[in-house]
Amino acid sequence: MPLDNRLTDAAPMRPLACERCAAQVLVRKSSRQQTSVQWNGRAVALCAERGGSDAAFQGCGSLRDTIREAALRGTIALVDGGGDGPAPGA
């Protein structure tokens, strides 16, 4: 079965800085329900919720809020056109 790349081919990951701590990550909002985030060492060190740890964690609520607001403002585009913005908790 071939890999479905429809949502990943259309939009590259874009830099986005967290409004709380300024940690800059790469983000792609493929749909209202799916968000990809790529961290680098500097972002990990700056993130107030990660505490500089590279250990597994559930996610950064502040960054999630920043991504949600960026999607609503159109700073980060929804690859699938998503209609009326991200789903709650996106």
CNS distance restraints for C-alpha pairs under 8 A (distance, minus, plus):
assign (resid   5 and name CA) (resid   9 and name CA) 5.84 0.50 0.50
assign (resid   6 and name CA) (resid  10 and name CA) 6.98 0.50 0.50
assign (resid   7 and name CA) (resid  11 and name CA) 7.61 0.50 0.50
assign (resid   7 and name CA) (resid  30 and name CA) 5.86 0.50 0.50
assign (resid   7 and name CA) (resid  79 and name CA) 6.16 0.50 0.50
assign (resid   7 and name CA) (resid  80 and name CA) 6.77 0.50 0.50
assign (resid   8 and name CA) (resid  12 and name CA) 7.45 0.50 0.50
assign (resid   8 and name CA) (resid  30 and name CA) 7.15 0.50 0.50
assign (resid   8 and name CA) (resid  79 and name CA) 7.99 0.50 0.50
assign (resid  10 and name CA) (resid  79 and name CA) 6.50 0.50 0.50
assign (resid  11 and name CA) (resid  28 and name CA) 7.23 0.50 0.50
assign (resid  11 and name CA) (resid  79 and name CA) 6.25 0.50 0.50
assign (resid  12 and name CA) (resid  28 and name CA) 6.75 0.50 0.50
assign (resid  13 and name CA) (resid  26 and name CA) 5.45 0.50 0.50
assign (resid  13 and name CA) (resid  27 and name CA) 4.95 0.50 0.50
assign (resid  13 and name CA) (resid  28 and name CA) 4.69 0.50 0.50
assign (resid  14 and name CA) (resid  26 and name CA) 5.11 0.50 0.50
assign (resid  14 and name CA) (resid  27 and name CA) 5.16 0.50 0.50
assign (resid  14 and name CA) (resid  28 and name CA) 6.35 0.50 0.50
assign (resid  14 and name CA) (resid  76 and name CA) 7.36 0.50 0.50
assign (resid  15 and name CA) (resid  24 and name CA) 6.41 0.50 0.50
assign (resid  15 and name CA) (resid  25 and name CA) 5.61 0.50 0.50
assign (resid  15 and name CA) (resid  26 and name CA) 4.42 0.50 0.50
assign (resid  15 and name CA) (resid  27 and name CA) 6.20 0.50 0.50
assign (resid  16 and name CA) (resid  24 and name CA) 5.40 0.50 0.50
assign (resid  16 and name CA) (resid  25 and name CA) 5.59 0.50 0.50
assign (resid  16 and name CA) (resid  26 and name CA) 6.13 0.50 0.50
assign (resid  16 and name CA) (resid  27 and name CA) 6.62 0.50 0.50
assign (resid  16 and name CA) (resid  67 and name CA) 7.81 0.50 0.50
assign (resid  17 and name CA) (resid  21 and name CA) 7.99 0.50 0.50
assign (resid  17 and name CA) (resid  22 and name CA) 4.95 0.50 0.50
assign (resid  17 and name CA) (resid  23 and name CA) 5.33 0.50 0.50
assign (resid  17 and name CA) (resid  24 and name CA) 4.04 0.50 0.50
assign (resid  17 and name CA) (resid  25 and name CA) 6.38 0.50 0.50
assign (resid  17 and name CA) (resid  66 and name CA) 7.93 0.50 0.50
assign (resid  18 and name CA) (resid  22 and name CA) 4.66 0.50 0.50
assign (resid  18 and name CA) (resid  23 and name CA) 5.37 0.50 0.50
assign (resid  18 and name CA) (resid  24 and name CA) 6.34 0.50 0.50
assign (resid  18 and name CA) (resid  62 and name CA) 6.84 0.50 0.50
assign (resid  18 and name CA) (resid  63 and name CA) 5.17 0.50 0.50
assign (resid  18 and name CA) (resid  66 and name CA) 5.79 0.50 0.50
assign (resid  19 and name CA) (resid  62 and name CA) 7.31 0.50 0.50
assign (resid  19 and name CA) (resid  63 and name CA) 7.33 0.50 0.50
assign (resid  19 and name CA) (resid  66 and name CA) 5.99 0.50 0.50
assign (resid  20 and name CA) (resid  48 and name CA) 7.84 0.50 0.50
assign (resid  20 and name CA) (resid  62 and name CA) 6.29 0.50 0.50
assign (resid  20 and name CA) (resid  63 and name CA) 7.72 0.50 0.50
assign (resid  21 and name CA) (resid  46 and name CA) 6.46 0.50 0.50
assign (resid  21 and name CA) (resid  47 and name CA) 5.99 0.50 0.50
assign (resid  21 and name CA) (resid  48 and name CA) 6.17 0.50 0.50
assign (resid  22 and name CA) (resid  46 and name CA) 7.22 0.50 0.50
assign (resid  22 and name CA) (resid  47 and name CA) 7.73 0.50 0.50
assign (resid  23 and name CA) (resid  42 and name CA) 7.29 0.50 0.50
assign (resid  23 and name CA) (resid  43 and name CA) 4.46 0.50 0.50
assign (resid  23 and name CA) (resid  44 and name CA) 7.35 0.50 0.50
assign (resid  23 and name CA) (resid  46 and name CA) 5.28 0.50 0.50
assign (resid  23 and name CA) (resid  47 and name CA) 5.61 0.50 0.50
assign (resid  24 and name CA) (resid  39 and name CA) 7.90 0.50 0.50
assign (resid  24 and name CA) (resid  42 and name CA) 7.95 0.50 0.50
assign (resid  24 and name CA) (resid  43 and name CA) 5.52 0.50 0.50
assign (resid  25 and name CA) (resid  37 and name CA) 6.64 0.50 0.50
assign (resid  25 and name CA) (resid  38 and name CA) 5.79 0.50 0.50
assign (resid  25 and name CA) (resid  39 and name CA) 5.20 0.50 0.50
assign (resid  25 and name CA) (resid  40 and name CA) 6.89 0.50 0.50
assign (resid  25 and name CA) (resid  43 and name CA) 6.33 0.50 0.50
assign (resid  26 and name CA) (resid  37 and name CA) 5.63 0.50 0.50
assign (resid  26 and name CA) (resid  38 and name CA) 5.03 0.50 0.50
assign (resid  26 and name CA) (resid  39 and name CA) 6.79 0.50 0.50
assign (resid  27 and name CA) (resid  35 and name CA) 7.14 0.50 0.50
assign (resid  27 and name CA) (resid  36 and name CA) 5.61 0.50 0.50
assign (resid  27 and name CA) (resid  37 and name CA) 4.68 0.50 0.50
assign (resid  27 and name CA) (resid  38 and name CA) 6.54 0.50 0.50
assign (resid  27 and name CA) (resid  76 and name CA) 7.85 0.50 0.50
assign (resid  28 and name CA) (resid  35 and name CA) 5.85 0.50 0.50
assign (resid  28 and name CA) (resid  36 and name CA) 5.16 0.50 0.50
assign (resid  28 and name CA) (resid  37 and name CA) 6.75 0.50 0.50
assign (resid  28 and name CA) (resid  76 and name CA) 7.27 0.50 0.50
assign (resid  28 and name CA) (resid  77 and name CA) 7.86 0.50 0.50
assign (resid  28 and name CA) (resid  78 and name CA) 7.83 0.50 0.50
assign (resid  28 and name CA) (resid  79 and name CA) 7.96 0.50 0.50
assign (resid  29 and name CA) (resid  34 and name CA) 6.20 0.50 0.50
assign (resid  29 and name CA) (resid  35 and name CA) 4.53 0.50 0.50
assign (resid  29 and name CA) (resid  36 and name CA) 6.41 0.50 0.50
assign (resid  29 and name CA) (resid  71 and name CA) 7.67 0.50 0.50
assign (resid  29 and name CA) (resid  76 and name CA) 6.87 0.50 0.50
assign (resid  29 and name CA) (resid  77 and name CA) 6.58 0.50 0.50
assign (resid  29 and name CA) (resid  78 and name CA) 5.15 0.50 0.50
assign (resid  29 and name CA) (resid  79 and name CA) 6.37 0.50 0.50
assign (resid  30 and name CA) (resid  34 and name CA) 5.58 0.50 0.50
assign (resid  30 and name CA) (resid  35 and name CA) 5.97 0.50 0.50
assign (resid  30 and name CA) (resid  36 and name CA) 7.56 0.50 0.50
assign (resid  30 and name CA) (resid  78 and name CA) 5.59 0.50 0.50
assign (resid  30 and name CA) (resid  79 and name CA) 4.70 0.50 0.50
assign (resid  30 and name CA) (resid  80 and name CA) 6.22 0.50 0.50
assign (resid  31 and name CA) (resid  35 and name CA) 7.06 0.50 0.50
assign (resid  31 and name CA) (resid  78 and name CA) 5.58 0.50 0.50
assign (resid  31 and name CA) (resid  79 and name CA) 6.12 0.50 0.50
assign (resid  31 and name CA) (resid  80 and name CA) 5.53 0.50 0.50
assign (resid  31 and name CA) (resid  81 and name CA) 7.48 0.50 0.50
assign (resid  31 and name CA) (resid  82 and name CA) 5.83 0.50 0.50
assign (resid  31 and name CA) (resid  86 and name CA) 7.47 0.50 0.50
assign (resid  32 and name CA) (resid  78 and name CA) 7.17 0.50 0.50
assign (resid  32 and name CA) (resid  82 and name CA) 5.84 0.50 0.50
assign (resid  32 and name CA) (resid  85 and name CA) 6.51 0.50 0.50
assign (resid  32 and name CA) (resid  86 and name CA) 4.17 0.50 0.50
assign (resid  32 and name CA) (resid  87 and name CA) 5.31 0.50 0.50
assign (resid  32 and name CA) (resid  90 and name CA) 6.65 0.50 0.50
assign (resid  33 and name CA) (resid  86 and name CA) 6.89 0.50 0.50
assign (resid  33 and name CA) (resid  87 and name CA) 6.24 0.50 0.50
assign (resid  33 and name CA) (resid  90 and name CA) 6.04 0.50 0.50
assign (resid  34 and name CA) (resid  90 and name CA) 7.26 0.50 0.50
assign (resid  35 and name CA) (resid  90 and name CA) 7.26 0.50 0.50
assign (resid  39 and name CA) (resid  43 and name CA) 6.05 0.50 0.50
assign (resid  39 and name CA) (resid  44 and name CA) 6.61 0.50 0.50
assign (resid  40 and name CA) (resid  44 and name CA) 6.32 0.50 0.50
assign (resid  41 and name CA) (resid  45 and name CA) 6.23 0.50 0.50
assign (resid  42 and name CA) (resid  46 and name CA) 6.24 0.50 0.50
assign (resid  43 and name CA) (resid  47 and name CA) 5.97 0.50 0.50
assign (resid  44 and name CA) (resid  50 and name CA) 6.53 0.50 0.50
assign (resid  44 and name CA) (resid  51 and name CA) 7.55 0.50 0.50
assign (resid  44 and name CA) (resid  52 and name CA) 5.22 0.50 0.50
assign (resid  44 and name CA) (resid  53 and name CA) 6.66 0.50 0.50
assign (resid  44 and name CA) (resid  54 and name CA) 6.74 0.50 0.50
assign (resid  45 and name CA) (resid  50 and name CA) 7.75 0.50 0.50
assign (resid  45 and name CA) (resid  51 and name CA) 6.79 0.50 0.50
assign (resid  45 and name CA) (resid  52 and name CA) 3.96 0.50 0.50
assign (resid  45 and name CA) (resid  53 and name CA) 7.13 0.50 0.50
assign (resid  46 and name CA) (resid  51 and name CA) 7.53 0.50 0.50
assign (resid  46 and name CA) (resid  52 and name CA) 6.52 0.50 0.50
assign (resid  47 and name CA) (resid  51 and name CA) 6.09 0.50 0.50
assign (resid  47 and name CA) (resid  52 and name CA) 6.54 0.50 0.50
assign (resid  48 and name CA) (resid  52 and name CA) 7.77 0.50 0.50
assign (resid  49 and name CA) (resid  60 and name CA) 5.86 0.50 0.50
assign (resid  49 and name CA) (resid  61 and name CA) 7.84 0.50 0.50
assign (resid  49 and name CA) (resid  62 and name CA) 7.94 0.50 0.50
assign (resid  50 and name CA) (resid  54 and name CA) 7.71 0.50 0.50
assign (resid  50 and name CA) (resid  57 and name CA) 7.36 0.50 0.50
assign (resid  50 and name CA) (resid  60 and name CA) 7.15 0.50 0.50
assign (resid  59 and name CA) (resid  64 and name CA) 7.81 0.50 0.50
assign (resid  60 and name CA) (resid  64 and name CA) 6.14 0.50 0.50
assign (resid  61 and name CA) (resid  65 and name CA) 6.19 0.50 0.50
assign (resid  62 and name CA) (resid  66 and name CA) 6.25 0.50 0.50
assign (resid  63 and name CA) (resid  67 and name CA) 6.13 0.50 0.50
assign (resid  64 and name CA) (resid  68 and name CA) 6.16 0.50 0.50
assign (resid  64 and name CA) (resid  89 and name CA) 7.54 0.50 0.50
assign (resid  64 and name CA) (resid  90 and name CA) 6.84 0.50 0.50
assign (resid  65 and name CA) (resid  69 and name CA) 6.19 0.50 0.50
assign (resid  66 and name CA) (resid  70 and name CA) 6.08 0.50 0.50
assign (resid  67 and name CA) (resid  71 and name CA) 6.12 0.50 0.50
assign (resid  67 and name CA) (resid  76 and name CA) 7.58 0.50 0.50
assign (resid  67 and name CA) (resid  90 and name CA) 7.95 0.50 0.50
assign (resid  68 and name CA) (resid  72 and name CA) 6.28 0.50 0.50
assign (resid  68 and name CA) (resid  86 and name CA) 6.48 0.50 0.50
assign (resid  68 and name CA) (resid  89 and name CA) 7.89 0.50 0.50
assign (resid  68 and name CA) (resid  90 and name CA) 6.23 0.50 0.50
assign (resid  69 and name CA) (resid  73 and name CA) 6.12 0.50 0.50
assign (resid  70 and name CA) (resid  74 and name CA) 5.97 0.50 0.50
assign (resid  70 and name CA) (resid  75 and name CA) 4.88 0.50 0.50
assign (resid  70 and name CA) (resid  76 and name CA) 5.45 0.50 0.50
assign (resid  71 and name CA) (resid  75 and name CA) 5.96 0.50 0.50
assign (resid  71 and name CA) (resid  76 and name CA) 4.86 0.50 0.50
assign (resid  71 and name CA) (resid  77 and name CA) 6.06 0.50 0.50
assign (resid  71 and name CA) (resid  78 and name CA) 6.97 0.50 0.50
assign (resid  71 and name CA) (resid  85 and name CA) 6.49 0.50 0.50
assign (resid  71 and name CA) (resid  86 and name CA) 6.82 0.50 0.50
assign (resid  72 and name CA) (resid  85 and name CA) 5.49 0.50 0.50
assign (resid  72 and name CA) (resid  86 and name CA) 7.16 0.50 0.50
assign (resid  77 and name CA) (resid  81 and name CA) 7.73 0.50 0.50
assign (resid  78 and name CA) (resid  82 and name CA) 5.76 0.50 0.50
assign (resid  78 and name CA) (resid  85 and name CA) 7.95 0.50 0.50
assign (resid  82 and name CA) (resid  86 and name CA) 7.30 0.50 0.50
assign (resid  86 and name CA) (resid  90 and name CA) 5.78 0.50 0.50
